Amino acid sequence: MRDIPVNLGGFKLRITEEPSMKMRERDGQKEPVTVDGVRQFTVSLFAKRPGQKGEEIRVTLPADPGEGFEEGDLVELIDATVSPYSFTNGRGETVSGMAFKAAGLKPLG
């Protein structure tokens, strides 16, 4: 199952790492991640509901969200989705989790 819509209403989303180009390491070299030739971006957010503990999430964006998004800013995700994943790494360990994506970022207040 991929790209399950997720409702993050009620969560405060605060930027912990500003948006940057998504990179991967291949053969010891870093290179931009692309989908259909389009460079992807990532942003790290701290997601928290009032009165509860929070969690940092990393969100992939299909394009540069533009200027004006800085560490500490509150934002909203546009069309947020989540996709579960699981794979076996090179050491034979099973790695699994949830990958967050969004169509973009919207500044709040």
PyMOL commands that set and color helices and strands:
alter all, ss='L'
color gray80, all
select strands_A, chain A and resi 4-5+12-21+23-26+29-32+34-35+38-39+41-48+55-61+74-78+81-88+94-101+104-107
alter strands_A, ss='S'
color yellow, strands_A
deselect
rebuild
show_as cartoon
